[in-house]
Amino acid sequence: MARPADANDVAPLTDEQDAALDRACARIAPSWPLDRLIAVSPYWTQRGEDAATVSARLSALGNVHCLMPPSHYLGAWQRGEITSEHLEEAAERLDYRGGYRNLLDVVEELGRLPHWHNISDLIDARRDRQHKMAWRDEITQQISQFCAAYFQEDGPLNAERLQAPRGKRLYQHWREMTLKDRGIAILMGEPSLRRYFKTLPDTEDGLFQAAVAELEVDAERLESYAQALLLDINGWAAWVAYQDWQQALATPEEERAGPASDMRSLLAMRLAWELALWRYIRAEHPDQGDRLTRLWHAELLEMPQRVERHRRAQRPLWVWQLAGELAYQQPLHHALGGAVRASAPSPSEPRLQAVFCIDVRSEPLRRALESQSPAIQTLGFAGFFGLPLEHQQDGTALAQPHLPGLLAPRVTLRSGSCEGEARSAKRLNWKARLQEWSRTASASFTAVEAGGLLYAGKLLRRSLEAKAKREPLAMDALGWHWRDSGEALTLADKAALARTVLGAMGLTEHLAPRVLLVGHGSHSSNNPHAAGLECGACGGQSGEVSVRALARLLNDPALRETLAEGGLVIPETTRFVPALHHTITDRIELPEGETDAFALSEEERSWLERAGAQARRERAPRLGLSADAPELEKTLDRRGADWSQTRPEWGLANNASFIAAPRRLTAPLDLGGRSFLHDYDWRSDTDFSRLELIMTAPMVVAHWINMQYNASVTDNRKFGSGNKVLHNVVGGHIGVFEGNGGDLRIGLPLQSLHDGERWRHEPLRLSAYLAAPPEAIASIVERQEMLGSLVDNGWLHLFSLDDRSGEILAYRKGEWRES
């Protein structure tokens, strides 16, 4: 048996091998932490490839499902949702002439597909699983527990990490800790295993060189092998990708020469387990070693063919998937075309205007509000209302981003009051003392017992309360500062910001006496994923900060005077009113502290109350409640306050389309709470800069949301977070484990998608409709790489809606075609 290769005995990686590792690392999409949880497509970093190709590779390498099982499509067929016409059109569009109608044949073909096996999987096949733990499970558990200890703030490895020599890599920390851990060999029943961890190179470069040489992985297969290894620890890889994303946002492109990403280190850790086991089995169990060598070489040889087999086997399912999307699109096309031809102009003198977030939960409430009076006009805009803010409350150094994850904050908004600052400081001091005491060794049991006694009254009170409550947000005083320089914004700076926001919202003329700025937020208890129900445009936070800050800005007489000097006149009679849409109850109310400053008339309040009641009645059946139930609002409030309620609301489940158009085109339609609605009138956008902003920001965010929900349904095991009843929070905010270990879980829990009997989200790729000239849309797609990738590679459907004739054209492969 050949001795293990040493880093000094092997050649450095070739440029092709090095590039293959980088490409594998670049295929991991980020996942945001719990306290700022926003939706993100787990396929985002692979958008440069055709969706079907990505699906086949993920299926072959990690047994990941990007499509629903055949039984799902069969159910849609039996219910009459997918018809022969849909299937025929889908097959023609995909140029597929094979058999796709007999789903039993598809099931059989999928069942025969071979999947890629890592070295640990090949060894597991001969392991006594009744008496010994699987290597795959132990590897995931060991790496995951190390990462949890390493990445959490104030974690057990935090001091060591901070005190480590500069330039020390994640892999080196892991190797040192692993060599000290004698429990692995004991747990796995392999007494001599530790000896083989000692043979691992002490740098990640050395590890890659040794592993590639010994395992004989050529550059062509190295990329896929590395991706398969990262899929084993996809949750932690997504956390590292998030850190890289934040670093890129914070650093100008020309200055990005900082420390290397931890992604290669994480890959080195997973590959180190492969190399250690390879050496261990071949040396300690020669008979198994010979078999392992044969199997491994066969895996490498067959890898490309396996991916191709998965691609061919999935082609019929892609026909059914597209057919399902056509079944959604065609009635919508008919409805949109009819609404355009029958549309009436918006009221020229509205008495109340309400700007809502484009969130799909806003659509039913907007319909309900508009039905109260023809003098009411609603608009849709991204929920951060164009303010590029991070928010810092007095008494804390934490600055929380309140804008989409695609963007970096430019302004720091500091808020609070003298009383609030003193109260915050007192509360933070008390929490710090409690945490310090509870972490001492002697307090490990008494902290729990005494803490329970201290909280007994509070727990009982919260359990009996009928209404979930937020801590009041003190915004008596606001300080606007440029984030990079720390300098205060001048009046001219604020005016420029306000002008941009009003222009983007289309609110430069015909302003009503009252303009509601309606942010939204959700109120739920005992819910680690609560931020995922908040405003994604506000970085997983409530929209309260954005609407209160913007209303304060736009009501400032000095700022209005400056705007007027530049030609943008806000009538003296117009007041901007901050409001909050509570998505669990569909209640619209003014945030605490703002009620007296911006009082609404009794009639205006009644409009809001009746609209909320109408929206609640519409939504109640989807929550298993009666629309006519007495005190429905209180019942919904209790859902949010109930600590045992796993489904306080359905969030953005069943989202399917994005529509950027004047509201008059969609107002006559009941879109079922499935559409992101963004107001846009191309005639006032002479250079189409607003259209480009909509396509590269809100539309992409809608795509992220759509794909997170889709992936969490098609494969909750890999891209969802499993059963929320079993969740344990990791590192205070990093993410969750399902149970006490395993990989970090990303995506949505099952209870956010399934009601116990059926899925509440139908996985359809986003259909985006833009009421703009086709040539303008095509020009932007050609100019913006990410849009070209999304459209050309089948990640979303793009349509042009003619706002005069109602004609809808589809953009496919660089051409406009009849839809």
Buried (B, 14 or more C-beta within 10 A) or exposed (E): EEEBBEBEEBEEBEEEBBBBBBBBBBBBBBBBBBBBBBBBBBBBBBBBBBBBBBBBBBBBBBBBBBBBBBEBBBEBBEEEBBBEEBBEBBBEBBEBEEEBEEBEBBBEBBEEBEBBBBBBBBBBEBBEEEEBBBBBBBBBBBBBBBBBBBBBEEBEBBEBBEEBEEEEBBBBBBBBBBEEBEEBBEBBEBEEBBBBBEBBBEBBBBBBBBBBBBBEBEBEBBBBBBBBBBBBBBBBBBBBBBBBBBEBEBEEEEEEEEEEBBBBBBBBBBBBBBBBBBBBBBBBBEEBBEBBBEBBEEBBEEBEEBBEBBBEBBBBBBBBBBBBBBBBBBEBBEBBBEBBEEBEEBBEEBBBBBBBBBBBBBBBBBBBBBBBBEBBBBBBBBBBBBBBBBBBBBBBEEBBBBBBBBBBBBBBBBBBBEEBBEBBEEEEEEEEEBEEBBEEEEBEEEBEEBBEEEEEEEEEEBEEBEEBEEEEBBBEEBEBBBBEEEEEBEEEBBBBBBBEBBBBBBBBEBBBBBBBBBBBBBBBBBBBBBBBBBBBBBBBBBBBBBBBBBBBBBBBEEBBEBBEEEEBBBEEEBBBBBBBBBBBBBBBBBBBBBEEBBEBEEEBBEBBBBBBBBBBBBBBEBBEBEEEBEEBBEBBBBBBBBEEBBBBBBBBBBBBBBBBBBBBBBBBBEBEBBBBBBBBBBEEBEEBEBBBBBBBBBBBBBBBBBBBBBBBBBBBEBBBBBBBEBBEEBBEBBBBBBEEBBBBBBBBBBBBBBBEEEBBBBBBBBBBBBBBBBEBBBBBBEEBEBBBBBBBBBBBBBBBBBBEEBBBBBBBEEEBEEB
